[in-house]
Amino acid sequence: MNNILLVEKLNKNYPSFSLKDVSFKVKPGEIMGFIGRNGAGKTTTLKSIMNLIHYESGKIEAFDLDMNEHELENKQRIGFALSELDYYPNRTIRQLMNVTKRFYKNFDEKKFDEVCKLFNLNLDKKLEELSSGMKVKYSVAIALSHKAELLILDEPTSGLDPVSRDEILDIFREIVKNKDRAILFSTHITSDLDKCANNITYIHNGEIVYTGTKKDFVDSYLFVKDKSKNKDLLNDYIAYKELDDRIEGLIDAKKKDVFTKHKINPVEPDLEEIMVYLERSKNNESFAL
């Protein structure tokens, strides 16, 4: 199996928004971070993958099987969760598990109990009593209990405190360590990807801007803090902002020499800096200071 998930030329049209030829792939052992600002098309893409919404054209395969032709078979092997669990809020975790397990022929109740114990999940707590972090852990526990080989999660760390987020990211790394499973998760918290993702797919306004290794993406850019405030270099930035004591912004890594010859030393950016400045550039937004 070359790809656990393949999305090819996916198109979905709404009156005010469209996915346009969205294509990417996820291989065994990968954690793929799916990034983009709110409204960029992340959730629409994930729902399309799971056949929760109709899309106009494109091909989606999971485990080398067409998702439309083998939907029930594939969904037995996928763990999927949207950003917030809000169904049956008055039911306990145990009650929800008893309903959910009917949909999975390989569901292992003993495994579920073991994972919940590992996650410190109280099976007798109601869904409405769970924190956001505990709800994510519940979703992961369900996925692991029916032996899901692919986890597709929409904003799983949104709203979590730093400790809970770190715990979830540790769980993600543990899940894929044997290289037989993979995780695709959308997020706007790019620092999470710095800690656990080895690949990213970046979507902007319904179109894929980049898909590939995180390292290659980061290596394509450099970040400048110019205390000399050399305005002759402004056209060499992808996007920038002027502060009281400096000009700072993102540049193409190929333009490093343009800045070093002016005794300005660009540094490696983090994902948040790249995304912020790329979004400003692509939307032609100015920084309001």
KAJOJO-V979943 format. One record per residue. N is the residue number from 1. RES is the residue in three letters. PSI is psi in degrees with one decimal (none if undefined). D_FIRST is the distance of its C-alpha to the first C-alpha in Angstrom with 2 decimals. Layout:
# KAJOJO-V979943
n->N res->RES psi->PSI d_first->D_FIRST
n->N res->RES psi->PSI d_first->D_FIRST
This chain:
# KAJOJO-V979943
n->1 res->MET psi->112.7 d_first->0.00
n->2 res->ASN psi->-43.2 d_first->3.80
n->3 res->ASN psi->136.5 d_first->5.71
n->4 res->ILE psi->-35.1 d_first->7.01
n->5 res->LEU psi->136.5 d_first->9.90
n->6 res->LEU psi->123.1 d_first->11.24
n->7 res->VAL psi->125.2 d_first->15.03
n->8 res->GLU psi->118.7 d_first->16.80
n->9 res->LYS psi->50.6 d_first->20.61
n->10 res->LEU psi->127.2 d_first->21.42
n->11 res->ASN psi->131.8 d_first->25.17
n->12 res->LYS psi->126.5 d_first->27.38
n->13 res->ASN psi->129.2 d_first->31.18
n->14 res->TYR psi->165.4 d_first->33.85
n->15 res->PRO psi->-35.5 d_first->37.53
n->16 res->SER psi->8.0 d_first->37.45
n->17 res->PHE psi->147.0 d_first->33.82
n->18 res->SER psi->143.4 d_first->30.75
n->19 res->LEU psi->134.4 d_first->27.11
n->20 res->LYS psi->104.4 d_first->26.84
n->21 res->ASP psi->46.2 d_first->23.66
n->22 res->VAL psi->123.9 d_first->21.61
n->23 res->SER psi->132.9 d_first->18.28
n->24 res->PHE psi->169.6 d_first->15.83
n->25 res->LYS psi->152.8 d_first->12.25
n->26 res->VAL psi->127.1 d_first->11.13
n->27 res->LYS psi->160.2 d_first->8.57
n->28 res->PRO psi->139.1 d_first->8.36
n->29 res->GLY psi->-3.0 d_first->11.95
n->30 res->GLU psi->146.8 d_first->13.54
n->31 res->ILE psi->110.6 d_first->16.69
n->32 res->MET psi->118.3 d_first->17.29
n->33 res->GLY psi->130.3 d_first->20.94
n->34 res->PHE psi->106.9 d_first->21.95
n->35 res->ILE psi->159.6 d_first->25.55
n->36 res->GLY psi->156.4 d_first->28.50
n->37 res->ARG psi->166.4 d_first->31.97
n->38 res->ASN psi->133.3 d_first->32.85
n->39 res->GLY psi->3.3 d_first->32.59
n->40 res->ALA psi->-20.7 d_first->30.11
n->41 res->GLY psi->10.3 d_first->27.56
n->42 res->LYS psi->-54.1 d_first->25.27
n->43 res->THR psi->-38.2 d_first->26.00
n->44 res->THR psi->-41.3 d_first->26.07
n->45 res->THR psi->-46.3 d_first->22.54
n->46 res->LEU psi->-39.6 d_first->21.27
n->47 res->LYS psi->-35.2 d_first->23.32
n->48 res->SER psi->-42.4 d_first->22.01
n->49 res->ILE psi->-40.1 d_first->18.37
n->50 res->MET psi->8.8 d_first->19.64
n->51 res->ASN psi->31.7 d_first->21.84
n->52 res->LEU psi->-18.3 d_first->24.92
n->53 res->ILE psi->153.3 d_first->26.52
n->54 res->HIS psi->134.7 d_first->26.59
n->55 res->TYR psi->154.0 d_first->25.44
n->56 res->GLU psi->-41.9 d_first->26.91
n->57 res->SER psi->164.4 d_first->24.04
n->58 res->GLY psi->172.6 d_first->20.52
n->59 res->LYS psi->133.2 d_first->16.96
n->60 res->ILE psi->124.0 d_first->14.87
n->61 res->GLU psi->139.4 d_first->11.38
n->62 res->ALA psi->129.6 d_first->9.83
n->63 res->PHE psi->36.5 d_first->6.56
n->64 res->ASP psi->17.1 d_first->6.64
n->65 res->LEU psi->136.1 d_first->10.12
n->66 res->ASP psi->130.8 d_first->13.38
n->67 res->MET psi->-31.4 d_first->15.16
n->68 res->ASN psi->-42.4 d_first->18.49
n->69 res->GLU psi->-25.9 d_first->17.80
n->70 res->HIS psi->38.9 d_first->15.83
n->71 res->GLU psi->-51.3 d_first->17.60
n->72 res->LEU psi->-41.9 d_first->18.93
n->73 res->GLU psi->-45.6 d_first->15.84
n->74 res->ASN psi->-39.0 d_first->13.80
n->75 res->LYS psi->-19.9 d_first->16.85
n->76 res->GLN psi->-22.2 d_first->16.97
n->77 res->ARG psi->4.6 d_first->13.94
n->78 res->ILE psi->135.0 d_first->15.38
n->79 res->GLY psi->124.3 d_first->18.50
n->80 res->PHE psi->136.3 d_first->20.62
n->81 res->ALA psi->131.3 d_first->24.06
n->82 res->LEU psi->176.4 d_first->26.49
n->83 res->SER psi->-28.0 d_first->28.89
n->84 res->GLU psi->126.2 d_first->31.59
n->85 res->LEU psi->121.0 d_first->31.88
n->86 res->ASP psi->12.7 d_first->35.10
n->87 res->TYR psi->146.0 d_first->34.95
n->88 res->TYR psi->56.7 d_first->37.27
n->89 res->PRO psi->-22.7 d_first->38.79
n->90 res->ASN psi->2.6 d_first->41.31
n->91 res->ARG psi->147.8 d_first->38.83
n->92 res->THR psi->165.7 d_first->37.94
n->93 res->ILE psi->-41.3 d_first->34.49
n->94 res->ARG psi->-43.2 d_first->34.96
n->95 res->GLN psi->-41.2 d_first->35.95
n->96 res->LEU psi->-39.0 d_first->33.02
n->97 res->MET psi->-40.2 d_first->30.63
n->98 res->ASN psi->-29.9 d_first->32.38
n->99 res->VAL psi->-47.0 d_first->31.75
n->100 res->THR psi->-37.7 d_first->28.13
n->101 res->LYS psi->-20.2 d_first->27.06
n->102 res->ARG psi->-19.4 d_first->28.05
n->103 res->PHE psi->-9.1 d_first->25.12
n->104 res->TYR psi->117.8 d_first->22.45
n->105 res->LYS psi->-23.0 d_first->22.43
n->106 res->ASN psi->16.4 d_first->20.90
n->107 res->PHE psi->130.5 d_first->23.32
n->108 res->ASP psi->102.3 d_first->24.89
n->109 res->GLU psi->-35.6 d_first->28.33
n->110 res->LYS psi->-41.3 d_first->29.09
n->111 res->LYS psi->-41.2 d_first->26.07
n->112 res->PHE psi->-45.5 d_first->27.30
n->113 res->ASP psi->-40.3 d_first->30.75
n->114 res->GLU psi->-43.5 d_first->29.52
n->115 res->VAL psi->-41.2 d_first->27.60
n->116 res->CYS psi->-37.7 d_first->30.62
n->117 res->LYS psi->-42.3 d_first->32.87
n->118 res->LEU psi->-37.7 d_first->30.82
n->119 res->PHE psi->0.7 d_first->31.01
n->120 res->ASN psi->40.5 d_first->34.72
n->121 res->LEU psi->123.5 d_first->34.26
n->122 res->ASN psi->113.5 d_first->37.29
n->123 res->LEU psi->-18.6 d_first->36.21
n->124 res->ASP psi->5.9 d_first->39.66
n->125 res->LYS psi->142.3 d_first->39.61
n->126 res->LYS psi->153.9 d_first->39.53
n->127 res->LEU psi->-40.8 d_first->36.94
n->128 res->GLU psi->-14.6 d_first->39.77
n->129 res->GLU psi->-6.2 d_first->40.74
n->130 res->LEU psi->143.5 d_first->37.46
n->131 res->SER psi->168.5 d_first->37.13
n->132 res->SER psi->-40.8 d_first->34.37
n->133 res->GLY psi->-39.8 d_first->32.63
n->134 res->MET psi->-33.4 d_first->32.92
n->135 res->LYS psi->-38.9 d_first->31.45
n->136 res->VAL psi->-44.2 d_first->28.31
n->137 res->LYS psi->-37.5 d_first->28.17
n->138 res->TYR psi->-45.9 d_first->28.66
n->139 res->SER psi->-41.6 d_first->25.70
n->140 res->VAL psi->-39.4 d_first->23.48
n->141 res->ALA psi->-41.8 d_first->25.06
n->142 res->ILE psi->-45.7 d_first->24.23
n->143 res->ALA psi->-44.4 d_first->20.54
n->144 res->LEU psi->-27.5 d_first->20.39
n->145 res->SER psi->-18.2 d_first->22.43
n->146 res->HIS psi->23.4 d_first->20.10
n->147 res->LYS psi->40.0 d_first->17.14
n->148 res->ALA psi->134.3 d_first->15.52
n->149 res->GLU psi->-16.6 d_first->12.11
n->150 res->LEU psi->125.1 d_first->12.98
n->151 res->LEU psi->127.0 d_first->16.64
n->152 res->ILE psi->112.7 d_first->18.25
n->153 res->LEU psi->132.0 d_first->21.82
n->154 res->ASP psi->111.4 d_first->24.67
n->155 res->GLU psi->53.0 d_first->27.18
n->156 res->PRO psi->-22.7 d_first->26.77
n->157 res->THR psi->3.6 d_first->29.26
n->158 res->SER psi->130.0 d_first->31.83
n->159 res->GLY psi->0.6 d_first->35.25
n->160 res->LEU psi->149.7 d_first->34.47
n->161 res->ASP psi->162.3 d_first->36.91
n->162 res->PRO psi->-37.5 d_first->35.81
n->163 res->VAL psi->-44.6 d_first->35.58
n->164 res->SER psi->-39.9 d_first->33.42
n->165 res->ARG psi->-43.1 d_first->31.10
n->166 res->ASP psi->-39.3 d_first->30.77
n->167 res->GLU psi->-44.4 d_first->29.99
n->168 res->ILE psi->-41.9 d_first->27.20
n->169 res->LEU psi->-35.0 d_first->25.63
n->170 res->ASP psi->-40.6 d_first->25.89
n->171 res->ILE psi->-42.7 d_first->24.08
n->172 res->PHE psi->-46.2 d_first->21.20
n->173 res->ARG psi->-37.3 d_first->20.95
n->174 res->GLU psi->-38.0 d_first->21.12
n->175 res->ILE psi->-38.7 d_first->18.32
n->176 res->VAL psi->2.1 d_first->15.67
n->177 res->LYS psi->-25.9 d_first->17.30
n->178 res->ASN psi->2.8 d_first->15.07
n->179 res->LYS psi->19.9 d_first->11.97
n->180 res->ASP psi->-1.9 d_first->10.13
n->181 res->ARG psi->167.8 d_first->11.50
n->182 res->ALA psi->159.5 d_first->12.50
n->183 res->ILE psi->131.9 d_first->15.73
n->184 res->LEU psi->118.2 d_first->17.03
n->185 res->PHE psi->135.5 d_first->20.79
n->186 res->SER psi->149.0 d_first->23.61
n->187 res->THR psi->154.3 d_first->26.75
n->188 res->HIS psi->4.6 d_first->29.92
n->189 res->ILE psi->88.5 d_first->30.62
n->190 res->THR psi->-22.4 d_first->29.34
n->191 res->SER psi->-26.7 d_first->30.60
n->192 res->ASP psi->-37.4 d_first->27.87
n->193 res->LEU psi->-33.2 d_first->25.28
n->194 res->ASP psi->-30.8 d_first->27.38
n->195 res->LYS psi->-28.7 d_first->26.91
n->196 res->CYS psi->-22.6 d_first->23.25
n->197 res->ALA psi->141.0 d_first->20.99
n->198 res->ASN psi->-12.8 d_first->19.25
n->199 res->ASN psi->153.5 d_first->18.44
n->200 res->ILE psi->150.9 d_first->20.54
n->201 res->THR psi->124.8 d_first->20.79
n->202 res->TYR psi->121.3 d_first->24.48
n->203 res->ILE psi->136.4 d_first->25.86
n->204 res->HIS psi->121.2 d_first->29.50
n->205 res->ASN psi->42.7 d_first->31.35
n->206 res->GLY psi->2.6 d_first->28.30
n->207 res->GLU psi->143.3 d_first->26.81
n->208 res->ILE psi->122.1 d_first->24.18
n->209 res->VAL psi->-38.2 d_first->26.19
n->210 res->TYR psi->142.0 d_first->23.52
n->211 res->THR psi->129.8 d_first->19.83
n->212 res->GLY psi->-158.5 d_first->18.63
n->213 res->THR psi->147.7 d_first->19.62
n->214 res->LYS psi->-38.8 d_first->22.62
n->215 res->LYS psi->-46.2 d_first->24.36
n->216 res->ASP psi->-37.5 d_first->24.36
n->217 res->PHE psi->-49.3 d_first->25.66
n->218 res->VAL psi->-39.3 d_first->28.41
n->219 res->ASP psi->-13.9 d_first->29.33
n->220 res->SER psi->-13.5 d_first->30.09
n->221 res->TYR psi->159.7 d_first->33.09
n->222 res->LEU psi->155.8 d_first->36.18
n->223 res->PHE psi->135.3 d_first->38.68
n->224 res->VAL psi->135.0 d_first->42.42
n->225 res->LYS psi->101.2 d_first->45.41
n->226 res->ASP psi->101.5 d_first->48.42
n->227 res->LYS psi->-13.1 d_first->51.66
n->228 res->SER psi->-13.6 d_first->53.66
n->229 res->LYS psi->50.5 d_first->52.66
n->230 res->ASN psi->101.7 d_first->52.52
n->231 res->LYS psi->-10.8 d_first->52.41
n->232 res->ASP psi->-15.7 d_first->52.19
n->233 res->LEU psi->2.0 d_first->48.49
n->234 res->LEU psi->-35.1 d_first->47.62
n->235 res->ASN psi->-10.6 d_first->46.10
n->236 res->ASP psi->-2.5 d_first->43.64
n->237 res->TYR psi->148.2 d_first->41.98
n->238 res->ILE psi->-44.4 d_first->39.05
n->239 res->ALA psi->152.4 d_first->40.92
n->240 res->TYR psi->169.3 d_first->43.62
n->241 res->LYS psi->148.7 d_first->46.28
n->242 res->GLU psi->121.4 d_first->49.79
n->243 res->LEU psi->173.6 d_first->51.01
n->244 res->ASP psi->-39.8 d_first->54.51
n->245 res->ASP psi->1.2 d_first->53.81
n->246 res->ARG psi->166.5 d_first->50.88
n->247 res->ILE psi->131.4 d_first->48.49
n->248 res->GLU psi->148.6 d_first->44.85
n->249 res->GLY psi->-177.2 d_first->41.73
n->250 res->LEU psi->138.8 d_first->38.41
n->251 res->ILE psi->159.2 d_first->38.24
n->252 res->ASP psi->134.6 d_first->35.77
n->253 res->ALA psi->-26.5 d_first->35.16
n->254 res->LYS psi->-14.7 d_first->36.42
n->255 res->LYS psi->15.4 d_first->39.81
n->256 res->LYS psi->-44.4 d_first->40.40
n->257 res->ASP psi->-27.7 d_first->43.25
n->258 res->VAL psi->-34.5 d_first->45.06
n->259 res->PHE psi->-38.2 d_first->45.57
n->260 res->THR psi->-30.4 d_first->46.05
n->261 res->LYS psi->-14.5 d_first->48.95
n->262 res->HIS psi->18.1 d_first->50.64
n->263 res->LYS psi->35.6 d_first->50.07
n->264 res->ILE psi->122.6 d_first->47.42
n->265 res->ASN psi->101.2 d_first->44.42
n->266 res->PRO psi->152.7 d_first->41.20
n->267 res->VAL psi->166.4 d_first->38.82
n->268 res->GLU psi->130.1 d_first->35.12
n->269 res->PRO psi->164.0 d_first->34.65
n->270 res->ASP psi->172.9 d_first->32.68
n->271 res->LEU psi->-35.8 d_first->30.28
n->272 res->GLU psi->-43.2 d_first->33.08
n->273 res->GLU psi->-41.5 d_first->35.42
n->274 res->ILE psi->-49.1 d_first->32.96
n->275 res->MET psi->-42.9 d_first->32.16
n->276 res->VAL psi->-48.1 d_first->35.84
n->277 res->TYR psi->-34.3 d_first->37.14
n->278 res->LEU psi->-41.4 d_first->34.49
n->279 res->GLU psi->-41.3 d_first->35.21
n->280 res->ARG psi->-42.7 d_first->38.93
n->281 res->SER psi->-45.6 d_first->38.55
n->282 res->LYS psi->-25.7 d_first->36.46
n->283 res->ASN psi->4.1 d_first->38.85
n->284 res->ASN psi->38.3 d_first->41.92
n->285 res->GLU psi->141.9 d_first->43.10
n->286 res->SER psi->153.8 d_first->45.87
n->287 res->PHE psi->122.2 d_first->46.30
n->288 res->ALA psi->113.3 d_first->49.21
n->289 res->LEU psi->none d_first->51.24
